[in-house]
Amino acid sequence: MIALVIQAAPFCRLKLAQIIRQVQAMFPFFRDDYEGWKDSIHHNLSSNQCFRKVPKDPAKPQAKGNFWAVDVNLIPAEALRLQNTALCWRWQTWGICRAFV
């Protein structure tokens, strides 16, 4: 889900706040009052090898507000399996997920 949001961005990179906004825009479930999932987004970005931090200023790599990008070659195969839902069918039909295979 995070990889999908990042790959759908114009330059295939987003800041954390942008990722959170796009997840809410693409998945109505995340528009509810519960906000604990936002910490999970940051945790997954930091702990999965397929996500890499892209410094907004290469001279200051430790600065906050960096971009996140996806290395599609490092996405685990099980993460690429789509569920049999109408939304996933539309993604397959429109070619949105083709960047992941």
Stockholm file with secondary structure:
# STOCKHOLM 1.0

chainA/1-101         MIALVIQAAPFCRLKLAQIIRQVQAMFPFFRDDYEGWKDSIHHNLSSNQCFRKVPKDPAKPQAKGNFWAVDVNLIPAEALRLQNTALCWRWQTWGICRAFV
#=GR chainA/1-101 SS CHHHHHHTSTTSEEEHHHHHHHHHHHCGGGGSSCCTHHHHHHHHHHHCTTEEEECSSTTCTTCSSCEEEECGGGSCHHHHCCCSSHHHHHHHHHTGGGGGC
#=GC SS_cons         CHHHHHHTSTTSEEEHHHHHHHHHHHCGGGGSSCCTHHHHHHHHHHHCTTEEEECSSTTCTTCSSCEEEECGGGSCHHHHCCCSSHHHHHHHHHTGGGGGC
//
